[in-house]
C-alpha cells in the first residue's frame, strides 16, 4: 500500500471513529429508525428529527461516501472536525 492509499485508509478510519463516538452519545435511540424513514416512502409524511439524529445521518452518509470513494472531500472533513469538537465540548 502506497502512502496515498494509507492516507485515504486513515481518513476512513477517522470517519468511522467519529461515527462510533456519535452513536455512543445516542444511547437508547433507535439508530435505524431515522435512516429508514429518510430512505423509504412508507410511514408518516413528516417526522421530528433531533439535531443529534440529523448529525448521525450526515456522518453516516460521509462514512459511506468515504468508504466508496476512498476519502472524504475537504468540506466533509471540515464538517466532521467541527462535529468532533462539539462532541468534545470544544466548540
N, C-alpha and C positions, 0 to 999 in steps of 0.2 A: 504494500500500500504506500503510495507516494504521499508527500506532505500535504498536498491539496486534498486528497481523499481523507487523510487523517483529520484535517481541519474540519471538513464537512461532517465527518462522523462525530467529532467532538461537539459541534454545534447542535447536531441532532440529539446527542446525549443531554446537552444543557436544556434543550426544549422539553425533553421527556421529564427531566428532573423538576422543572418549573411546573409542568402539568401535574405531576405527582404531589408536589407541595400544595398546590391549589386544591386538589381533591382532598387532601388531608384536612384542610380548613373547612371542608363541606361535609363534615361528619353528620350522618343522619339524612342526607339529601339523596334522592333517587337520581343518580348521575345520568342514566339513560332516558329518564322521563322527558327532560327538556329536549335532548337531542332527537328523540323520536317525534316529539311534537313539531320541532322545526323541520324535520325531513319528510314527514308524511302528512298528506292532506286530511286524514281522518282525525277525529277528535274535535274539540271545541274550536270555533273560528278565531278566538282570541285567548290569550293567556297572560298572566302576570309572571314575569321572569325577573328574579333578583339580579342585582348588579354582579354578584359573585357567580351566579349561573351563566350570565352573559359572558363574563370573563373566561369561565371554564370552557364555554363553547368556542370562543375565539382562539384560546390556547390549543384546544383540541384540533381545530382546523389548521393552525400553524404547524402543529406536530405532524399531522398527516401530510401537509404540503412539504414540509422539511424532509420527511422520510421518502416521499415520492420523488422529489426533485433535488435531493442531496444538499439541502441547505435552505435557509430562510432569507428573504430579502432584508435589506437594511431597515426598512420600516417595520417589518415583523420583529426583527431583533430589538429595535428600539422600544416597540410596544412591550415585548416580553421583559426587557430590562426594567422598564417603568413599573410593570406589574410586580416584578420581583421585589423592587424597592418598596412598593406599597405593602406587600405581604410581610416584609421585614420591619415595617413601620418607619421607613426612612424617607417616605415621600408624603 
